[in-house]
Amino acid sequence: MTKRFKYIEMFTDGACSGNPGPGGWATILRYQGHEKVLSGGAPETTNNRMELTAVVEGLKALNQPCVVVVILDSMYVCNGVDKGWAERWQKNNWIKSNGVPAKNPDLWEELLGLLKIHHVQFSWIQGHSGHKENERCDAIAVEESRKFKS
C-alpha cells in the first residue's frame, strides 16, 4: 500500500525596514481549504533572512512529511534551492564559489534538513503584483517589522 502525503500550499514573504533593520516574516499554510497563519520578526535583520525564515518556519510547522508547493517572491530562496547553491555552499563549509562566506548558513542548514523530510516545489511569483496571498503575507510581515521600530 502506498502512503499518501498531504498536499500543502504555502505562501511566504519577508519584509525589512532598512536592510539591515527591523524585519518581519509571514507564512500562510493551506490544506483542504483550512488555513494557518504564522508570523514573527526580528529587531535587526535582513530581507533575505526574513524570506528564508518564513519558509523554514512554515515547513517546521508541518507535523508529518508532506508534499508542499511554496509560492514566494524571493529569488534568493528559489535559486538557493533550485539551482543547488545552498547545497554547494554547505559542501564548501558555507563558502561561495567566489571565496566569500555564504550569508544565513544557519537558516540554509535548517532548510536543507527540512527538504529531506518534505517533498517541496518552489514557485516564484513577482512581488507586489496583486497576488492575493503574497499581498497578505507582505502586509503581515510589514506589521511584524513595525513591532521592532522605536
C-alpha positions as CSV (number, residue, x, y, z in Angstrom):
1,M,0.0,0.0,0.0
2,T,1.4,3.4,-0.9
3,K,1.5,6.2,1.6
4,R,-0.5,9.3,0.7
5,F,1.1,12.6,1.5
6,K,-0.9,15.6,2.5
7,Y,-0.7,18.3,-0.2
8,I,0.0,21.7,1.3
9,E,0.1,25.1,-0.3
10,M,2.5,27.5,1.5
11,F,2.6,31.2,0.8
12,T,5.5,33.2,2.3
13,D,7.0,36.7,2.4
14,G,9.6,38.6,4.3
15,A,10.0,42.3,4.9
16,C,12.6,44.6,6.3
17,S,12.6,48.3,7.1
18,G,16.2,49.2,6.0
19,N,18.4,46.3,5.1
20,P,19.6,45.6,7.8
21,G,16.9,46.8,10.1
22,P,13.7,45.7,11.8
23,G,12.1,42.8,9.9
24,G,9.1,40.5,9.8
25,W,8.0,37.4,8.0
26,A,4.7,35.7,7.4
27,T,3.6,32.2,6.2
28,I,0.2,31.0,5.2
29,L,-0.3,27.3,5.2
30,R,-3.3,25.9,3.3
31,Y,-4.6,22.3,3.5
32,Q,-8.0,21.3,2.1
33,G,-9.5,24.8,2.5
34,H,-8.1,25.3,6.0
35,E,-5.5,28.0,6.7
36,K,-2.9,28.6,9.4
37,V,-1.1,31.9,9.5
38,L,2.4,32.1,11.1
39,S,4.4,35.2,11.6
40,G,7.3,36.8,13.5
41,G,10.1,39.2,13.2
42,A,13.5,40.4,14.5
43,P,14.8,43.8,15.6
44,E,17.9,43.7,13.4
45,T,17.9,41.5,10.3
46,T,17.8,41.5,6.5
47,N,15.1,40.9,3.9
48,N,16.7,37.7,2.7
49,R,16.9,36.4,6.3
50,M,13.2,37.1,6.8
51,E,12.3,35.4,3.4
52,L,14.3,32.3,4.5
53,T,12.8,32.3,8.0
54,A,9.2,32.4,6.5
55,V,9.9,29.2,4.5
56,V,11.7,27.4,7.4
57,E,9.0,28.2,9.9
58,G,6.3,27.1,7.6
59,L,8.0,23.7,7.0
60,K,8.8,23.3,10.7
61,A,5.0,23.7,11.5
62,L,4.2,20.5,9.5
63,N,3.9,17.5,11.8
64,Q,4.5,14.9,9.1
65,P,6.1,14.6,5.7
66,C,4.1,16.5,3.2
67,V,4.0,17.5,-0.5
68,V,4.5,21.3,-0.3
69,V,4.2,23.9,-3.0
70,V,5.8,27.1,-1.7
71,I,4.7,30.2,-3.5
72,L,7.1,33.1,-2.8
73,D,8.6,36.2,-4.3
74,S,12.2,35.5,-3.2
75,M,14.6,34.7,-6.0
76,Y,17.2,34.3,-3.3
77,V,15.4,31.3,-1.7
78,C,14.2,29.8,-5.1
79,N,17.7,30.0,-6.6
80,G,19.4,28.9,-3.4
81,V,17.5,25.6,-3.6
82,D,16.5,25.1,-7.3
83,K,20.0,26.0,-8.6
84,G,21.8,24.0,-5.9
85,W,23.6,27.0,-4.5
86,A,22.8,26.1,-0.8
87,E,24.0,22.5,-1.2
88,R,27.2,23.7,-2.8
89,W,27.8,26.3,-0.1
90,Q,27.1,23.6,2.5
91,K,29.6,21.2,0.9
92,N,32.2,24.0,0.8
93,N,31.7,24.8,4.5
94,W,29.4,27.7,3.7
95,I,31.9,29.4,1.4
96,K,30.6,30.6,-2.0
97,S,32.5,29.9,-5.3
98,N,33.9,33.4,-5.1
99,G,35.5,32.7,-1.7
100,V,33.1,34.9,0.2
101,P,31.2,33.3,3.1
102,A,27.5,32.5,2.4
103,K,25.0,34.5,4.3
104,N,22.5,32.9,6.6
105,P,24.1,29.5,6.9
106,D,22.1,28.6,10.0
107,L,18.8,29.0,8.1
108,W,20.1,27.3,4.9
109,E,21.3,24.4,7.0
110,E,17.8,24.1,8.6
111,L,16.0,24.4,5.3
112,L,18.2,21.7,3.7
113,G,17.3,19.4,6.5
114,L,13.6,20.1,6.1
115,L,13.8,19.5,2.4
116,K,14.9,15.9,3.2
117,I,11.6,15.4,5.1
118,H,9.1,17.1,2.8
119,H,8.7,17.0,-1.0
120,V,9.0,20.7,-1.8
121,Q,8.5,22.6,-5.0
122,F,9.2,26.3,-5.1
123,S,7.0,28.5,-7.3
124,W,8.3,32.1,-7.8
125,I,5.9,34.9,-8.4
126,Q,6.5,38.6,-8.9
127,G,6.2,40.5,-5.6
128,H,3.7,43.4,-5.3
129,S,1.9,42.2,-8.4
130,G,-1.6,41.7,-6.8
131,H,-1.2,38.0,-5.9
132,K,-3.7,37.8,-3.1
133,E,-1.8,35.6,-0.6
134,N,1.5,37.2,-1.3
135,E,0.0,40.6,-0.6
136,R,-1.5,39.2,2.6
137,C,1.9,37.8,3.7
138,D,3.6,41.1,2.8
139,A,1.1,43.1,4.9
140,I,1.6,40.7,7.9
141,A,5.4,40.8,7.6
142,V,5.5,44.6,7.4
143,E,3.2,44.7,10.5
144,E,5.6,42.3,12.3
145,S,8.6,44.5,11.4
146,R,6.9,47.6,12.9
147,K,6.8,45.9,16.3
148,F,10.6,46.5,16.4
149,K,10.7,50.1,15.4
150,S,11.5,52.5,18.2
